[in-house]
Amino acid sequence: MSLTYTQYTLEKLESLLKSLKYKVRYEKGSFKTGACMIENSRIVVVNKFSNIESKINSLVLLLQTIPADESLLDEKQIQFLYSLKQTSLQL
């Protein structure tokens, strides 16, 4: 699956994280990546000054590594998550 770097894709990723009980916040900060987890909490902080490609790549990388409770997701979200886990990003 190839990702398109659009606002729609970013919103789909945010929706997926929200369904998995993660809160996505956009903050300014000195972190270099587009997103990070706050000490094993369910809060994802996205650097609001990153470009959309960086935001999307960062959220995909997080989704590839965090444990996902599929019982919280609908069928489309499960398929989207599986496709993300099989996606290799060109950073």
C-alpha positions in Angstrom: 0.0 0.0 0.0 1.3 3.4 -0.8 0.3 6.3 1.4 -0.9 9.5 0.0 0.3 12.5 2.1 -3.0 14.4 2.4 -5.1 15.8 5.2 -7.6 13.0 4.7 -4.9 10.3 5.4 -3.8 12.2 8.5 -7.4 12.3 9.7 -7.8 8.6 9.1 -4.7 7.9 11.2 -6.0 10.2 14.0 -9.3 8.4 13.9 -7.6 5.0 14.1 -5.6 6.2 17.1 -8.7 7.6 18.8 -10.5 4.3 18.3 -7.6 2.6 20.0 -8.1 5.0 23.0 -5.1 7.2 22.2 -5.4 10.9 22.4 -3.6 12.9 19.7 -2.4 16.4 20.6 -0.6 18.9 18.4 2.0 20.9 20.3 5.1 22.9 19.6 8.2 21.5 21.1 11.8 20.8 20.7 11.4 17.2 19.7 12.7 16.4 16.2 10.3 13.7 15.2 6.8 14.4 14.0 5.2 12.5 17.0 6.1 10.8 20.3 4.4 8.9 23.1 4.4 10.5 26.5 6.0 7.9 28.9 3.8 4.9 28.1 0.6 6.9 28.4 -2.1 6.9 25.7 -1.2 10.4 24.6 0.5 11.0 21.3 2.1 14.4 20.8 2.6 15.5 17.3 4.9 18.4 16.4 2.5 21.0 15.0 5.3 22.6 13.0 6.2 19.4 11.1 5.0 19.1 7.5 2.1 16.7 6.7 4.4 14.0 5.3 6.4 14.0 8.6 3.2 13.9 10.7 1.8 11.0 8.7 5.1 9.0 8.7 5.4 9.5 12.4 1.9 8.3 13.2 2.3 5.3 10.9 5.6 4.3 12.7 3.8 4.6 16.0 0.9 2.5 14.8 3.3 -0.1 13.6 4.8 -0.5 17.0 2.0 0.0 19.6 -0.2 -2.9 20.6 -3.6 -2.6 19.1 -6.8 -4.0 20.6 -8.6 -5.0 17.4 -11.9 -5.4 19.3 -12.1 -1.6 19.5 -11.9 -1.3 15.7 -14.4 -1.8 12.9 -13.6 -3.9 9.9 -12.4 -1.0 7.7 -10.1 0.2 10.5 -8.7 -3.3 11.0 -7.9 -3.5 7.3 -6.3 -0.1 7.3 -4.2 -1.1 10.3 -3.0 -4.3 8.7 -2.1 -2.4 5.5 -0.1 0.1 7.7 1.8 -2.7 9.4 2.8 -4.0 6.0 3.9 -0.6 4.7 7.5 0.3 4.6 8.1 4.0 4.7 10.7 5.8 2.7 12.1 8.4 5.2 
